[in-house]
Amino acid sequence: MSILRGAVKAKAPESLLQVRQTAEISPLIDFQVYEPVLTPTGPKDENGCVHTELLMDHVFAFSYGKPFVGSYTPPPCDFNRVTMNLTVTSKGRQFDRLGLMYLGDIEVFRTSTAEPTANGIAWTYIKEMDQYSVLWKTEQKIIFDLGNLINEIYTGTFNATLTATFFTVPESKALSDLILPISAKQSSAGMGSAFSLPAQIATVAHQLPQNINRAVVSISACGQMAEEFWYSNVLSSEVDTFAASTGLLYGYSPFREVQLLIDGHLAGVSWPFPVIFTGGISPGLWRPVVGIDAFDLREHEIDITPWLPLLCDGHSHTFEIKVVGLDDDGSGHASLSETVGMYWVVTGKVFLFLDKTGSITTGSSFAINMPPPQITISSTITTNSTGANQTLTQSTAVKRDLSISSTIITSSGSHNVHWTQHLSYSSSNTFLGQGSIQETHQNTEGSDSSSSGYQNTYKYPLNVNSSFFIDTDGGFGISASIARGLTYDVFGPSIFPPGIQTFDISSLSTFNIPGRASSERFQIQTGFPSFSGALLSTNQTGSAGFLSAGNRSYSYGTTEQEFSFQGAKSEIEGGATYELYKRHVLAVNSTVTEDSQTLVGQTLRIPTAEPGEEDSLADVVFEGFSVRSMLGRGPGKTKAELAGGDGMS
């Protein structure tokens, strides 16, 4: 049995893995570890009514280009808080899918699915939605776009139920008065409104009200297909390094920047978090604990208040979202690219906070400091005794500092306003065994601040090691390990709820403990201080394998996650922190074997068990697929081409 050199040799499937012998009585409960979201029990509490409304009950079968379309009518009572419950079940065989929810033309929720098993899966995600209160106050067209494929091989449908609960808390933060879309505006045709880049130009024009005193843009963006694993890409000058052996690589470097432009001028950037969906790297990593943010893709905020002297002039202005990587000349020099691979799904929103009716915002002293980023790259290729390329090592480092300031004049007087960003990025990618093994080490850090008092500091390290092999009988395997994290600290008036708002709810509430099939009743004791910020820190480590032989596939894996969520006082207030939620979970072969969590000092758990056996996935067909493309490493060669050994030595 011959395999690709540099990869780990494989045993026969019956000696490497065991098939699960007994069917599960109940479906596997998948879950994302995240900060708790509480919802008061109804029909009312001491603050007013608690109203729950069904928004969607739908089966996504063959649903590409066929989103769910429904209608929403506001509840018959006042409210200032909204939580939303998405519960999904699936059974069979299916890839992970991306789902986008819209109110009209405005995206309000971006999620992804877990990959089902033959015995079935289920998951629930609870999301804070009061940032869209101005939309919830009026009738809306609901569009939930979750493209799925059903045929004789991929049999899994996604059965989704979506509800929203509306209620009141005594104290709530100021919410925007108007939200405008940066989208393709396709709701009138009953379609989703996301742009697909680079095939489309993500530009809209809006004539804004003239009485604005604060404005913030949020950006939602994630890569798909050739751009899903953008962080493992290589410099464009070297995409053909292993073309003669394992195939082409994806290019434009492992760096991506999502840009916001106003009237063609750069207004701010987002350096994306590397979301790994539940089919990513190796499926055994994500059962039942899914990747960080996989069920709720995080959006980035950019304060555009310094632009108000321009935007409030009564004329139309353009808002554009671009995604760029790096172009290099093959001689160690790189600059921002004009495009990237196919494709990125992007939308945005403009949140406006209005001044008194009839007032007009003006201003002066407009200053923009947005120099090009500092980019450093290097690359080394080694060959073997036959002259074939054996290894590729690349490093990429990017730094950027942006700032914009102005003076705005509103009904309350003159105000100096600013938006500032400081970002740094580093990546090292090493390919061994003629591209059959890849080691990725990446880190992104940033800090954003505005004159509103909003501050956001973030850090997301990522380490991925993966390898694959192909044998002459047509079988193939994947082995992978990951270590990744997210630190995300927010102070001040953020658009999106940072998580601390749930601790204002002192009435009896429901809490869906991620990983438990049913919700629990929970009541937070009063006496918490008023928090100025939220501190989130989490990390995941894991290892997994996947083997396909004949018409059967086998998957196994271990994943461990630590999660900490704290409320905090600002530095001016002394900087004290308060532990609100903490969790440690370990899953082995689709079974949670360890789980400990505390919510404001109270211990919570989900059922644990002994490690399960490896999952057996029957009748999976991979003919014609490129193993490299499954790992996100380029179009590569098909399994049959690799098994033939062409170009390998």
VEXDREN-2710 file (C-alpha; in Angstrom, 1 decimal):
% VEXDREN-2710
k/r/px/py/pz
1/MET/0.0/0.0/0.0
2/SER/1.6/3.2/-1.1
3/ILE/0.8/6.6/0.4
4/LEU/2.0/10.2/0.0
5/ARG/5.4/10.6/1.5
6/GLY/5.6/12.7/4.6
7/ALA/2.1/11.6/5.7
8/VAL/1.4/9.2/8.6
9/LYS/0.9/5.6/7.4
10/ALA/-2.6/4.2/7.8
11/LYS/-3.8/1.0/9.3
12/ALA/-6.8/-0.8/7.8
13/PRO/-10.0/0.7/9.0
14/GLU/-11.1/-2.4/11.0
15/SER/-7.9/-2.3/13.0
16/LEU/-7.8/1.5/13.5
17/LEU/-11.4/2.2/14.4
18/GLN/-14.3/0.4/15.9
19/VAL/-17.9/0.9/14.6
20/ARG/-20.4/2.0/17.2
21/GLN/-22.5/-1.0/17.9
22/THR/-25.6/0.4/19.5
23/ALA/-27.9/3.1/18.3
24/GLU/-28.3/6.2/20.4
25/ILE/-31.7/6.5/22.1
26/SER/-31.8/10.2/21.7
27/PRO/-30.1/12.6/19.3
28/LEU/-26.6/14.1/20.0
29/ILE/-27.0/17.5/21.6
30/ASP/-24.5/19.8/19.9
31/PHE/-23.7/23.2/21.6
32/GLN/-21.5/26.3/21.5
33/VAL/-20.0/27.4/24.8
34/TYR/-20.9/31.1/25.3
35/GLU/-22.1/33.5/28.0
36/PRO/-25.6/32.9/29.4
37/VAL/-28.6/34.6/28.0
38/LEU/-31.6/34.6/30.4
39/THR/-35.2/35.1/29.4
40/PRO/-38.0/35.8/32.0
41/THR/-40.8/33.3/32.3
42/GLY/-44.2/34.5/31.1
43/PRO/-46.8/35.7/30.6
44/LYS/-45.6/38.7/32.8
45/ASP/-43.3/39.7/35.6
46/GLU/-43.0/42.7/37.9
47/ASN/-41.8/44.9/35.0
48/GLY/-44.5/44.1/32.5
49/CYS/-45.6/41.5/30.0
50/VAL/-43.4/38.7/28.7
51/HIS/-44.5/37.8/25.2
52/THR/-43.2/34.9/23.1
53/GLU/-43.9/34.8/19.4
54/LEU/-43.2/32.1/16.9
55/LEU/-41.2/33.5/14.0
56/MET/-40.4/30.4/11.9
57/ASP/-41.2/26.7/11.9
58/HIS/-39.6/25.4/8.7
59/VAL/-37.7/22.4/7.1
60/PHE/-34.7/23.4/5.0
61/ALA/-34.5/20.6/2.5
62/PHE/-33.4/21.5/-1.1
63/SER/-33.3/25.2/-0.2
64/TYR/-30.7/26.9/-2.3
65/GLY/-32.3/30.0/-3.6
66/LYS/-35.4/29.2/-1.6
67/PRO/-35.2/30.9/1.8
68/PHE/-38.0/30.9/4.4
69/VAL/-40.1/34.0/4.1
70/GLY/-42.5/35.0/6.8
71/SER/-44.1/38.0/8.5
72/TYR/-43.7/39.6/11.9
73/THR/-46.2/41.7/13.9
74/PRO/-45.1/43.5/17.0
75/PRO/-46.4/42.1/20.4
76/PRO/-49.4/43.8/22.1
77/CYS/-47.3/45.3/24.9
78/ASP/-44.3/47.6/25.5
79/PHE/-40.8/46.1/25.6
80/ASN/-37.2/47.1/25.7
81/ARG/-35.5/43.7/25.5
82/VAL/-35.7/40.8/23.0
83/THR/-34.1/37.4/23.1
84/MET/-34.4/34.9/20.3
85/ASN/-34.3/31.1/20.4
86/LEU/-33.2/29.0/17.4
87/THR/-33.7/25.2/17.8
88/VAL/-32.6/22.9/15.0
89/THR/-32.8/19.1/14.5
90/SER/-31.3/17.1/11.7
91/LYS/-30.6/13.4/10.9
92/GLY/-28.7/11.8/8.1
93/ARG/-25.7/13.0/6.1
94/GLN/-25.0/16.6/5.3
95/PHE/-22.4/19.3/5.2
96/ASP/-22.4/22.3/7.5
97/ARG/-24.4/25.1/6.1
98/LEU/-24.4/28.9/6.5
99/GLY/-27.7/30.6/7.6
100/LEU/-28.5/34.3/7.5
101/MET/-31.6/35.9/9.0
102/TYR/-33.0/39.2/7.8
103/LEU/-35.6/41.7/8.9
104/GLY/-36.4/43.2/5.5
105/ASP/-33.1/44.0/3.9
106/ILE/-31.2/44.1/7.2
107/GLU/-29.2/41.0/8.3
108/VAL/-29.8/40.5/12.1
109/PHE/-28.3/37.0/12.7
110/ARG/-25.6/34.9/11.0
111/THR/-25.2/31.3/12.1
112/SER/-24.1/27.9/10.8
113/THR/-25.3/24.4/11.2
114/ALA/-23.8/21.4/12.9
115/GLU/-23.2/18.3/10.7
116/PRO/-25.8/15.6/11.4
117/THR/-25.2/12.0/12.2
118/ALA/-27.2/8.9/11.2
119/ASN/-28.8/8.9/14.7
120/GLY/-29.6/12.6/14.6
121/ILE/-28.5/15.8/16.3
122/ALA/-30.2/18.8/17.9
123/TRP/-29.0/22.2/19.1
124/THR/-30.4/25.4/20.6
125/TYR/-28.9/28.8/20.5
126/ILE/-30.3/31.8/22.4
127/LYS/-29.4/35.3/21.1
128/GLU/-29.8/38.8/22.5
129/MET/-31.7/40.9/19.9
130/ASP/-32.6/44.2/21.6
131/GLN/-30.0/46.0/19.4
132/TYR/-32.7/45.8/16.7
133/SER/-35.5/47.2/18.9
134/VAL/-36.4/49.9/16.4
135/LEU/-37.0/47.1/13.8
136/TRP/-39.0/45.0/16.2
137/LYS/-41.3/47.9/16.9
138/THR/-42.8/47.7/13.4
139/GLU/-44.1/45.0/11.1
140/GLN/-41.3/43.2/9.2
141/LYS/-40.7/40.6/6.5
142/ILE/-38.6/37.8/8.0
143/ILE/-36.2/36.0/5.6
144/PHE/-34.1/33.1/6.8
145/ASP/-31.7/32.0/4.1
146/LEU/-30.2/28.6/4.8
147/GLY/-29.1/27.0/1.5
148/ASN/-29.1/23.2/1.7
149/LEU/-28.8/20.3/-0.7
150/ILE/-30.7/17.0/-0.7
151/ASN/-30.0/14.1/-2.9
152/GLU/-29.4/10.3/-2.7
153/ILE/-26.1/11.0/-0.8
154/TYR/-26.8/14.1/1.3
155/THR/-30.0/13.3/3.1
156/GLY/-30.0/15.6/6.1
157/THR/-32.6/18.3/6.3
158/PHE/-32.5/21.0/8.9
159/ASN/-35.8/21.3/10.9
160/ALA/-35.7/24.8/12.4
161/THR/-37.9/26.6/14.9
162/LEU/-37.4/30.2/15.7
163/THR/-39.1/32.2/18.5
164/ALA/-38.6/35.6/20.0
165/THR/-39.5/36.7/23.5
166/PHE/-40.2/40.4/24.3
167/PHE/-40.0/41.8/27.8
168/THR/-39.0/44.9/29.8
169/VAL/-36.1/45.6/32.3
170/PRO/-36.1/48.6/34.6
171/GLU/-32.9/50.1/33.1
172/SER/-31.8/49.7/29.5
173/LYS/-29.1/51.3/27.4
174/ALA/-29.8/53.8/24.7
175/LEU/-30.7/52.1/21.4
176/SER/-30.4/53.4/17.9
177/ASP/-33.3/55.3/16.4
178/LEU/-32.8/54.2/12.8
179/ILE/-30.9/51.2/11.1
180/LEU/-30.0/51.3/7.4
181/PRO/-28.8/48.3/5.4
182/ILE/-25.6/47.9/3.6
183/SER/-26.9/45.0/1.6
184/ALA/-28.1/43.9/-1.9
185/LYS/-31.7/44.8/-0.8
186/GLN/-33.4/41.7/-2.2
187/SER/-36.2/41.3/0.4
188/SER/-38.9/42.6/-2.0
189/ALA/-38.2/39.6/-4.2
190/GLY/-38.3/37.3/-1.1
191/MET/-34.6/36.6/-1.2
192/GLY/-31.6/37.1/1.1
193/SER/-29.7/40.4/0.7
194/ALA/-26.0/39.4/1.2
195/PHE/-23.4/40.4/-1.2
196/SER/-21.0/37.8/-2.6
197/LEU/-17.4/39.1/-3.0
198/PRO/-15.6/39.5/-5.3
199/ALA/-18.2/38.7/-7.9
200/GLN/-20.4/41.7/-6.7
201/ILE/-19.6/45.2/-5.6
202/ALA/-20.9/45.7/-2.0
203/THR/-22.0/49.3/-2.3
204/VAL/-25.2/51.1/-1.4
205/ALA/-26.1/54.8/-1.3
206/HIS/-28.1/56.5/1.5
207/GLN/-29.3/60.0/2.1
208/LEU/-29.1/60.2/5.9
209/PRO/-31.1/62.4/8.2
210/GLN/-29.4/65.6/9.1
211/ASN/-30.0/65.4/12.8
212/ILE/-27.6/62.7/13.8
213/ASN/-25.4/62.8/16.9
214/ARG/-23.9/59.4/16.7
215/ALA/-23.4/56.8/13.9
216/VAL/-21.9/53.3/14.0
217/VAL/-21.5/50.7/11.2
218/SER/-21.4/47.0/11.8
219/ILE/-19.9/44.5/9.4
220/SER/-20.8/40.9/9.0
221/ALA/-18.4/38.9/6.8
222/CYS/-17.2/35.3/6.5
223/GLY/-15.3/33.3/3.8
224/GLN/-16.7/30.4/1.9
225/MET/-15.4/27.8/-0.6
226/ALA/-11.9/28.9/-1.6
227/GLU/-11.9/31.5/1.2
228/GLU/-13.3/29.4/4.1
229/PHE/-9.8/28.6/5.3
230/TRP/-8.3/31.8/4.3
231/TYR/-5.8/31.7/7.2
232/SER/-4.1/28.7/5.6
233/ASN/-3.6/30.3/2.2
234/VAL/-0.2/31.1/0.7
235/LEU/1.3/34.0/-1.2
236/SER/0.0/34.2/-4.7
237/SER/3.5/33.8/-6.2
238/GLU/3.7/30.3/-4.8
239/VAL/0.3/28.7/-5.3
240/ASP/1.9/26.3/-7.7
241/THR/4.6/25.1/-5.4
242/PHE/3.2/21.6/-5.2
243/ALA/1.3/21.6/-8.5
244/ALA/3.2/18.6/-9.7
245/SER/2.5/16.5/-6.6
246/THR/-0.5/17.3/-4.4
247/GLY/-1.9/20.2/-6.5
248/LEU/-2.4/23.9/-6.5
249/LEU/-2.8/26.0/-3.3
250/TYR/-5.1/29.0/-2.6
251/GLY/-3.5/32.4/-2.8
252/TYR/-3.7/36.0/-1.7
253/SER/-1.8/35.1/1.5
254/PRO/-3.2/34.0/4.9
255/PHE/-4.1/37.7/5.7
256/ARG/-7.5/39.2/5.2
257/GLU/-8.8/42.7/5.9
258/VAL/-12.5/43.7/5.6
259/GLN/-12.7/47.4/4.8
260/LEU/-15.5/50.0/5.2
261/LEU/-15.3/52.9/2.7
262/ILE/-17.5/56.0/2.8
263/ASP/-17.6/57.9/-0.6
264/GLY/-14.6/55.8/-1.6
265/HIS/-12.5/56.7/1.5
266/LEU/-11.4/54.2/4.0
267/ALA/-13.3/54.7/7.3
268/GLY/-12.3/51.6/9.3
269/VAL/-11.4/48.0/9.1
270/SER/-12.2/44.6/10.5
271/TRP/-9.5/41.9/10.7
272/PRO/-11.8/38.8/10.8
273/PHE/-11.9/36.1/13.5
274/PRO/-11.0/32.7/11.9
275/VAL/-14.4/30.9/12.3
276/ILE/-14.1/27.2/11.9
277/PHE/-17.4/25.6/10.9
278/THR/-18.4/22.1/12.1
279/GLY/-17.0/20.4/9.0
280/GLY/-13.8/22.3/9.2
281/ILE/-10.3/20.8/9.6
282/SER/-11.6/17.4/10.8
283/PRO/-15.3/16.9/11.7
284/GLY/-14.5/14.9/14.9
285/LEU/-13.3/18.1/16.5
286/TRP/-16.8/19.6/16.6
287/ARG/-19.0/16.9/18.1
288/PRO/-20.8/17.9/20.3
289/VAL/-18.8/21.0/21.2
290/VAL/-18.8/23.3/18.1
291/GLY/-16.1/25.9/17.3
292/ILE/-15.9/29.3/18.9
293/ASP/-18.7/31.6/17.4
294/ALA/-19.8/28.9/15.0
295/PHE/-23.5/29.3/16.0
296/ASP/-23.3/33.1/16.2
297/LEU/-20.8/34.8/14.0
298/ARG/-19.6/38.0/15.6
299/GLU/-19.9/41.4/13.9
300/HIS/-17.4/44.2/14.1
301/GLU/-18.3/47.8/15.0
302/ILE/-16.8/50.9/13.4
303/ASP/-17.8/54.3/14.7
304/ILE/-18.4/56.8/11.9
305/THR/-19.4/59.7/14.0
306/PRO/-16.4/61.8/12.8
307/TRP/-17.9/61.6/9.3
308/LEU/-21.2/63.3/10.4
309/PRO/-20.2/66.8/9.1
310/LEU/-20.1/65.2/5.6
311/LEU/-22.9/62.7/6.0
312/CYS/-25.5/65.2/7.4
313/ASP/-25.2/67.6/4.4
314/GLY/-28.5/66.4/2.9
315/HIS/-26.9/64.6/0.0
316/SER/-26.5/60.9/-0.9
317/HIS/-23.4/59.1/0.2
318/THR/-22.0/55.7/-0.6
319/PHE/-21.1/52.9/1.9
320/GLU/-18.9/50.1/0.5
321/ILE/-17.5/46.9/2.1
322/LYS/-14.4/45.3/0.5
323/VAL/-12.4/42.2/1.4
324/VAL/-8.7/42.3/0.5
325/GLY/-5.7/40.1/1.0
326/LEU/-2.1/40.5/-0.1
327/ASP/-0.5/40.6/-3.6
328/ASP/3.2/39.8/-3.7
329/ASP/5.8/40.2/-6.4
330/GLY/7.7/36.9/-5.7
331/SER/10.7/38.8/-4.4
332/GLY/9.7/39.4/-0.8
333/HIS/7.5/42.5/-1.3
334/ALA/3.7/42.6/-0.8
335/SER/0.8/45.1/-0.8
336/LEU/-2.9/45.0/-0.2
337/SER/-4.7/43.1/-3.0
338/GLU/-7.6/44.5/-5.0
339/THR/-9.5/41.2/-4.8
340/VAL/-9.5/37.7/-3.1
341/GLY/-10.7/34.3/-4.0
342/MET/-14.2/33.1/-4.2
343/TYR/-16.0/34.0/-2.1
344/TRP/-17.0/36.2/0.9
345/VAL/-20.5/36.7/2.2
346/VAL/-20.8/40.3/3.5
347/THR/-23.4/42.7/4.7
348/GLY/-23.4/45.8/7.0
349/LYS/-25.7/48.1/8.9
350/VAL/-25.7/51.8/9.8
351/PHE/-26.9/52.4/13.3
352/LEU/-28.1/56.0/13.7
353/PHE/-28.7/57.9/17.0
354/LEU/-30.8/61.0/16.3
355/ASP/-30.7/64.5/17.8
356/LYS/-33.8/66.7/18.3
357/THR/-36.2/66.9/15.4
358/GLY/-35.4/69.9/13.2
359/SER/-31.8/70.2/14.3
360/ILE/-29.0/69.9/11.7
361/THR/-25.6/68.4/12.6
362/THR/-22.6/70.4/11.2
363/GLY/-18.9/70.4/11.9
364/SER/-15.3/71.1/10.9
365/SER/-11.7/70.1/11.5
366/PHE/-12.0/66.9/9.6
367/ALA/-8.7/64.9/10.0
368/ILE/-7.9/61.5/8.6
369/ASN/-4.8/59.5/9.3
370/MET/-4.9/56.2/7.5
371/PRO/-1.5/55.3/6.1
372/PRO/-1.0/52.0/4.3
373/PRO/-0.3/49.0/6.6
374/GLN/3.2/47.8/7.3
375/ILE/3.7/44.4/5.6
376/THR/6.6/42.0/6.0
377/ILE/6.7/38.6/4.2
378/SER/9.3/35.9/3.7
379/SER/9.3/32.5/2.0
380/THR/11.5/29.4/1.6
381/ILE/11.1/26.3/-0.6
382/THR/13.2/23.2/-0.3
383/THR/13.5/20.3/-2.7
384/ASN/14.1/16.6/-2.4
385/SER/16.8/14.5/-4.1
386/THR/14.8/14.4/-7.4
387/GLY/14.4/18.1/-7.5
388/ALA/10.7/18.1/-6.6
389/ASN/9.5/20.7/-4.1
390/GLN/9.3/19.1/-0.7
391/THR/8.6/21.9/1.8
392/LEU/7.3/25.5/1.8
393/THR/7.7/27.9/4.7
394/GLN/6.1/31.3/4.7
395/SER/5.8/34.1/7.3
396/THR/3.5/37.1/7.1
397/ALA/3.3/40.1/9.5
398/VAL/1.0/43.1/9.1
399/LYS/0.5/46.2/11.3
400/ARG/-2.0/49.0/10.9
401/ASP/-2.9/52.2/12.8
402/LEU/-6.0/54.2/11.7
403/SER/-7.5/57.4/13.2
404/ILE/-10.1/59.9/12.1
405/SER/-11.3/62.9/14.1
406/SER/-13.6/65.9/13.6
407/THR/-15.6/68.5/15.5
408/ILE/-19.4/68.1/15.3
409/ILE/-22.0/70.6/16.3
410/THR/-25.3/69.4/17.5
411/SER/-28.2/70.9/19.5
412/SER/-26.1/70.3/22.6
413/GLY/-23.1/72.2/21.4
414/SER/-19.7/71.5/19.9
415/HIS/-18.0/68.1/20.4
416/ASN/-14.6/66.7/19.5
417/VAL/-15.1/63.1/18.2
418/HIS/-12.7/60.4/17.0
419/TRP/-12.3/56.8/16.0
420/THR/-9.0/55.0/16.4
421/GLN/-7.8/51.5/15.6
422/HIS/-4.5/49.7/16.3
423/LEU/-4.0/46.2/14.8
424/SER/-1.2/43.7/14.5
425/TYR/-1.1/40.3/12.8
426/SER/1.4/37.5/12.4
427/SER/1.3/34.2/10.6
428/SER/3.6/31.3/9.9
429/ASN/2.6/28.5/7.5
430/THR/4.8/25.5/6.9
431/PHE/4.0/22.8/4.4
432/LEU/5.8/19.4/4.6
433/GLY/5.7/16.2/2.6
434/GLN/5.1/18.0/-0.7
435/GLY/2.0/19.7/0.8
436/SER/0.4/16.7/2.6
437/ILE/1.2/18.2/6.0
438/GLN/0.5/21.8/7.0
439/GLU/1.3/23.7/10.3
440/THR/-0.4/27.1/10.8
441/HIS/0.4/29.5/13.6
442/GLN/-1.4/32.8/13.5
443/ASN/-2.2/35.6/15.9
444/THR/-4.4/38.7/15.5
445/GLU/-4.6/41.5/18.1
446/GLY/-6.5/44.8/18.0
447/SER/-7.9/47.7/19.9
448/ASP/-10.6/50.1/18.9
449/SER/-11.8/53.2/20.6
450/SER/-14.2/56.1/20.0
451/SER/-15.0/59.3/21.7
452/SER/-18.3/57.8/22.8
453/GLY/-16.5/55.9/25.4
454/TYR/-16.6/52.6/23.4
455/GLN/-13.5/50.5/23.7
456/ASN/-12.9/47.0/22.3
457/THR/-9.7/45.0/22.7
458/TYR/-9.4/41.6/21.1
459/LYS/-7.0/38.8/20.5
460/TYR/-7.4/35.5/18.6
461/PRO/-4.5/33.1/18.3
462/LEU/-4.9/30.1/16.1
463/ASN/-2.7/27.0/15.7
464/VAL/-3.7/24.2/13.3
465/ASN/-1.7/21.1/12.4
466/SER/-3.2/18.8/9.7
467/SER/-2.1/16.0/7.4
468/PHE/-3.7/13.7/4.9
469/PHE/-2.8/10.6/3.1
470/ILE/-4.1/8.7/0.0
471/ASP/-3.6/5.0/-0.6
472/THR/-3.6/3.2/-3.9
473/ASP/-6.9/1.5/-3.0
474/GLY/-8.7/4.8/-2.9
475/GLY/-8.9/5.3/0.8
476/PHE/-7.8/8.5/2.5
477/GLY/-7.4/9.9/6.0
478/ILE/-7.0/13.2/7.8
479/SER/-5.3/13.8/11.1
480/ALA/-5.5/17.2/12.8
481/SER/-4.9/19.1/16.0
482/ILE/-6.0/22.6/17.0
483/ALA/-5.3/25.2/19.7
484/ARG/-7.2/28.4/19.4
485/GLY/-8.6/31.2/21.5
486/LEU/-10.6/34.4/21.7
487/THR/-10.1/37.3/24.2
488/TYR/-12.8/40.0/23.7
489/ASP/-13.1/42.9/26.1
490/VAL/-15.8/45.6/25.6
491/PHE/-16.3/48.8/27.6
492/GLY/-18.8/51.6/26.9
493/PRO/-21.8/52.0/24.7
494/SER/-21.4/49.0/22.3
495/ILE/-24.1/48.5/19.6
496/PHE/-24.2/44.7/20.3
497/PRO/-25.0/43.5/23.8
498/PRO/-21.7/42.5/25.4
499/GLY/-23.4/39.9/27.7
500/ILE/-23.5/41.8/31.0
501/GLN/-27.1/43.0/30.3
502/THR/-28.5/39.5/31.2
503/PHE/-27.5/40.1/34.8
504/ASP/-30.0/42.9/35.1
505/ILE/-32.8/40.3/35.0
506/SER/-33.7/39.5/38.6
507/SER/-37.1/37.8/37.9
508/LEU/-37.5/34.0/37.5
509/SER/-36.0/33.2/34.1
510/THR/-35.2/30.3/31.8
511/PHE/-31.7/29.4/30.9
512/ASN/-30.8/27.0/28.1
513/ILE/-27.6/25.4/29.4
514/PRO/-25.7/24.7/26.2
515/GLY/-25.6/20.9/25.8
516/ARG/-28.7/20.1/27.7
517/ALA/-31.9/19.2/25.8
518/SER/-34.2/21.2/28.0
519/SER/-34.1/24.6/29.6
520/GLU/-33.7/25.3/33.3
521/ARG/-35.3/27.9/35.6
522/PHE/-32.9/30.2/37.2
523/GLN/-33.1/33.4/39.3
524/ILE/-30.2/35.8/39.7
525/GLN/-30.0/37.4/43.1
526/THR/-30.0/41.2/43.2
527/GLY/-27.1/43.2/44.4
528/PHE/-24.8/43.2/41.5
529/PRO/-23.0/46.5/40.7
530/SER/-23.5/48.3/37.5
531/PHE/-20.9/47.1/35.1
532/SER/-19.0/49.3/32.7
533/GLY/-17.6/46.4/30.6
534/ALA/-17.5/42.7/29.8
535/LEU/-14.4/40.5/29.7
536/LEU/-14.7/37.3/27.6
537/SER/-11.9/34.8/27.4
538/THR/-12.0/31.3/25.9
539/ASN/-9.7/28.7/24.3
540/GLN/-10.2/25.4/22.6
541/THR/-7.7/22.5/22.1
542/GLY/-8.4/19.3/20.3
543/SER/-7.2/16.5/18.1
544/ALA/-9.2/14.4/15.7
545/GLY/-9.0/12.0/12.8
546/PHE/-11.0/11.0/9.8
547/LEU/-10.7/7.9/7.6
548/SER/-12.6/6.9/4.4
549/ALA/-12.2/3.4/3.1
550/GLY/-14.5/1.8/0.5
551/ASN/-17.9/3.3/1.1
552/ARG/-17.6/3.9/4.8
553/SER/-16.0/6.8/6.7
554/TYR/-15.0/6.9/10.4
555/SER/-14.4/9.9/12.6
556/TYR/-13.0/10.4/16.1
557/GLY/-11.9/13.3/18.2
558/THR/-11.3/15.0/21.5
559/THR/-12.0/18.7/22.2
560/GLU/-11.5/20.7/25.4
561/GLN/-12.7/24.2/26.1
562/GLU/-12.2/26.7/28.9
563/PHE/-14.6/29.7/29.0
564/SER/-14.6/32.7/31.4
565/PHE/-17.0/35.7/31.4
566/GLN/-16.6/38.6/33.8
567/GLY/-18.3/41.9/34.5
568/ALA/-15.9/44.8/35.0
569/LYS/-15.6/48.3/36.3
570/SER/-13.7/50.8/34.2
571/GLU/-10.2/51.9/35.2
572/ILE/-11.6/55.2/36.4
573/GLU/-14.0/53.2/38.7
574/GLY/-11.1/51.1/40.1
575/GLY/-11.0/48.3/37.5
576/ALA/-12.6/45.6/39.7
577/THR/-13.8/42.4/38.0
578/TYR/-16.6/40.0/38.9
579/GLU/-16.8/36.4/37.8
580/LEU/-20.3/35.9/36.2
581/TYR/-19.9/32.6/34.3
582/LYS/-17.2/30.0/34.0
583/ARG/-17.1/26.7/32.2
584/HIS/-14.7/23.8/31.5
585/VAL/-15.9/21.0/29.1
586/LEU/-14.2/18.0/27.7
587/ALA/-15.7/15.9/24.9
588/VAL/-14.3/12.6/23.6
589/ASN/-15.8/10.8/20.5
590/SER/-19.1/12.8/20.6
591/THR/-19.5/12.3/24.3
592/VAL/-19.1/14.9/27.0
593/THR/-16.9/13.3/29.6
594/GLU/-16.3/16.3/31.9
595/ASP/-18.3/19.4/32.5
596/SER/-18.1/22.0/35.3
597/GLN/-19.7/25.4/35.1
598/THR/-20.8/28.2/37.5
599/LEU/-23.2/30.9/37.0
600/VAL/-22.9/33.8/39.5
601/GLY/-21.5/31.2/42.0
602/GLN/-24.2/28.5/41.4
603/THR/-23.0/25.2/40.0
604/LEU/-24.5/23.9/36.8
605/ARG/-23.9/20.7/34.8
606/ILE/-25.0/18.8/31.8
607/PRO/-25.0/14.9/31.8
608/THR/-21.6/13.3/31.3
609/ALA/-20.6/9.8/30.3
610/GLU/-17.7/7.5/29.5
611/PRO/-16.0/8.3/26.2
612/GLY/-18.0/7.0/23.2
613/GLU/-16.6/4.9/20.5
614/GLU/-15.6/6.3/17.1
615/ASP/-18.4/7.4/14.8
616/SER/-19.1/5.3/11.7
617/LEU/-20.6/7.1/8.7
618/ALA/-21.9/4.7/6.2
619/ASP/-21.9/5.0/2.4
620/VAL/-20.1/8.4/2.1
621/VAL/-19.0/9.0/-1.4
622/PHE/-15.9/11.1/-2.1
623/GLU/-15.1/10.1/-5.7
624/GLY/-14.0/13.2/-7.7
625/PHE/-13.3/15.2/-4.6
626/SER/-10.0/16.9/-3.9
627/VAL/-8.8/16.0/-0.4
628/ARG/-6.8/19.3/-0.4
629/SER/-10.0/21.3/-1.1
630/MET/-11.7/19.6/1.8
631/LEU/-9.0/20.9/4.0
632/GLY/-9.1/24.4/2.4
633/ARG/-5.7/24.1/0.9
634/GLY/-6.5/24.8/-2.7
635/PRO/-8.2/23.0/-5.6
636/GLY/-5.6/20.3/-5.4
637/LYS/-5.9/17.0/-7.2
638/THR/-8.7/14.5/-7.0
639/LYS/-8.4/11.4/-4.9
640/ALA/-7.9/9.2/-7.9
641/GLU/-5.1/11.4/-9.3
642/LEU/-3.3/11.4/-5.9
643/ALA/-3.7/7.6/-5.5
644/GLY/-2.0/7.2/-8.9
645/GLY/1.1/8.8/-7.5
646/ASP/1.7/11.2/-10.4
647/GLY/4.4/13.7/-9.6
648/MET/5.2/12.0/-6.2
649/SER/8.5/10.5/-5.4
END
